[in-house]
Amino acid sequence: MPEVQLVLRSTRVVTPEGVRAAAVFVAGGEIEAVLPYEAEVPVGARLVDVGGDVVMPGLVDTHVHVNDPGRTEWEGFWTATRAAAAGGVTTLLDMPLNSLPPTTTVGNLRVKQGVARSKAHVDVGFWGGALPGNVKDLRPLYEAGVFGFKCFLSPSGVEEFPELDQEQLARSMAEIAGLGGLLIVHAEDPHHLAEAPQRSGGRYADFLASRPRDAENAAIAHLIAQARRLGARVHVLHLSSADALPLIAAAKREGVGVSVESCPHFLTLTAEEVPDGATEFKCCPPIREAVNRDALWAGLADGTIDCVVSDHSPCTMDLKTGDFASAWGGISSLQLGLPAMWTEARRRGHSLEDVVRWMSAGPAALAGLSRKGAIEAGRDADFVVLAPEESFTVDPAGLQHRNQVTAYAGKTLHGVVRSTWLRGTRIVADGVIAEPTGRLLERNH
Ligand SMILES: [Zn+2]
């Protein structure tokens, strides 16, 4: 057995059994034991006592568009993983689209892994893509280590990643169910979108009307029906419409294999506050009204929503024109998800344990990352040390993202990341980021 190299100690450690004073013993990059605060420090081990700062498991962000290679002017593995580390995210899963090539064949996966390998400051894994006509590629991709497959039901925004029609969805879903895999879905119904009023220009109300709740509700209803019929496991990405929550809750009660995520922007921002022309707030589905946000929080509180992940989907400044119809849809928040969520959670009476469940344990369970997501023996020693009572004002210039476009500019947020640890090594200390030591993750490894 490797010797204990590190003892990380705090009066507030977030464990699966609650928040308590504890000493976390780390050996060989893994948590060996979580012992009482006073436990004797083994000879040769380094003691780091963070006092009253909170020690939490590193965040697991299963929804990140890194765009590398191919659209690296939007983002890249170097910048994305630095932003992740600075924001307390120690594991990220890359979405299969917006990079060129997309992750839709084993060859393309190898290209992406090759690019990521030397640049990963945190651990990185990959989702595969389900496209019209690539059913034969799904099994090889799964065996090559992707964590599941993403598809769209409406246009994705990039031509190399077309959506599935209903028949193609059924075929891909059946194949993935046969593998025991997970299908993750951008669920907006194309017919409802086509019927919605489409107006260009800078008015946010027009954009919101062009992506109605019904488009999400209808797509989710169809998805649940197909999952029930095929005995498949499906996951609803970036839920915005709270109207769909009762449907999802009922399907879960019935035993249908469905889970759902939402995102910090849907839970912390509102349509009412988006200035006209401010396309840094544009994403699809869109940020909706305050009353919808409150209903999403109720879905988090009652456990209908399984996890909260960033859907970090950046672009260059020039693509964020003042026209909501033509601007790129995507919100950058990889580095800010934790403080954004914590700020709103504490205001609503939630605890850091809740935040850990939504942003670390939940996403780890979704992706089957059994070594991540909790501070307990046998897991990787991935931590974020947080000063939850401290606040800061978001200055875009201080972000590690490749492009400093953010919907959170000027907001005052609670929760300052003091340090981030990956397998027992401190990778961020007071904003200074170490050289890359992240690993490429594959399913079941
Ligand atoms: Zn996305």
Residues whose N, C-alpha, C, O or C-beta is under 5 A from the ligand:
A	BS01	ZN	D311
